[in-house]
Amino acid sequence: MSKATHALLLLLLSLLTAPLWAADEEQAPPSAIYYAIPEPFTINFLSQSNQKVRFMQVKVTLMAHDQEMIDQAELNLPMLQDELRTLFSDQTIDTVSTVEGRKAIQASALETLKSILKEETGKDNLDAVYFTSFILQ
């Protein structure tokens, strides 16, 4: 076999396998993108806790697999912060003092933010809300 034929055969084989590599790359799931809301939420919690707890402080981080969603969350941050502050203020000491209660608040926060983002942007592909700090004092 001549060198030219051998080179042509190698080129053809490499072209046939290239789409397989591309298909593998397309199937890789997108990476998670996180956005930490810069200011913690500090709530005066005296009335909600029967004078037992003075403050509740929560740090919140958002997660999506779409950079555009994170960008939209940043653009709409004042509205998101207001809704989260209202949500946190509406809680009771019984709710915030259990893991189950905090998970319920987390789920509610996600649904609330998704609703706002859907209304503002037409998209609601925010994937998670995390409480990176949750302090009762």
N, C-alpha and C positions, 0 to 999 in steps of 0.2 A: 504494500500500500504506500502510495507516495505521501510525502509530507503535506502537500496541499489537501489531499483527500482526508488525511488524518485530522488536520486542523479544521476542515469543514465539518467533519463528523463530530468533533468535540464542540464546535460552535453550535451545531444543531441540538445536541444533547443539552447543552447549558441553557439554550432558549426554551426548551421544552420543560425544564424543571423550574425555571424562574417564576412562572405563575403559581406553582405550588408554594414557594417561599412567600410570595406576596399574600396568598390566601391565609397562611399561618399568621402573618403579621396583622391582617385585618381582623382576625378572630380574637386577638388579645384584648381583654377588657380594658377600658380607659382607667387611668389612675384616678384615685380620689383626690379632690382638691378641697382644702380646708380654708375657712376664713374665720378668724377669731374676732368677735366683736370687741373693739378696743376697750370699752369701758365696762366694768362689772355693773350689774344691776343691784343697787342697794335699796332695800325696801324697809321702811319703818314698820315693824311687825308686832308692835305692842297690842293693838286692838285685836288682831287675828289670833294671838296666842294667849289671851287672858292675862296679859301683863307678865308672861313668863319669859318671852324672848323679845329683845329690843330690836334687833336687826336681822334681816336675811340678805345675804349677798350671794349672787350667782354670776359666774362667768360662763359665757355661751360661745360655742364654736359651731359654725355651719359646715356641712359637707355636701358636695355634689361631685358628679363626674363630668360636669360641663362647665368650662371656664366662664361662659356667657352667663350662666345662672349665678355664679359667685359675683361677677361684675354687676349684675342687676341687683343682687342683694346689697352690695356696697352703695349703689346709686340710690336705693330706696331705704337706706339704713335708718333715717329718723322715724319713718313709719313703722319699720320692723321693731325698733327699740320701744316705741310707744306701745305697740300691741303686746310685746313681751312684758313690759313693766306693768301693764294692766292685768295680764294673766297672772303674774307673780303676786300682785297685790290682792287678787281675789282668792288666794289659797288660805287654808286654815293650818293651824299647828299640827292637827292630826294628819293632814295630807303630806306636808313637807317633812315630817319626822320619820316616815317609813320609806323603804326602798321602793315598794310598790307604788306609793303615792308619788314619788319623784319620777318614776318611769311613766306614770300617767300624765304628769305635767309635761314631761319631755315629749310624749306622743301628741299632746294637745298643742304644744309649742310648734311642733313640726307641721301639723295640720293648719294651724293659724298662719304660719309664715308662707306655706305653700298657697294658701287661699289668697293672701295679699299679693304674692308674686304672680299668680295666675291672673288676677285682676289687672295688675300693672303692666305685665309683660306678655301675657298670653301663654306663658310656660310655667309649669309647676314642678320641674324636675329637680327640686331640692331633695336630697336623699336622706339627710339626718340632721338632727340637732343634738349636740352634746353639751352637757354641763361639765365643764372642766374644773369647776370649783363650786361648792355648795356649802355655805357657812351659815349657821344659826348662832347668834350670840346674844 
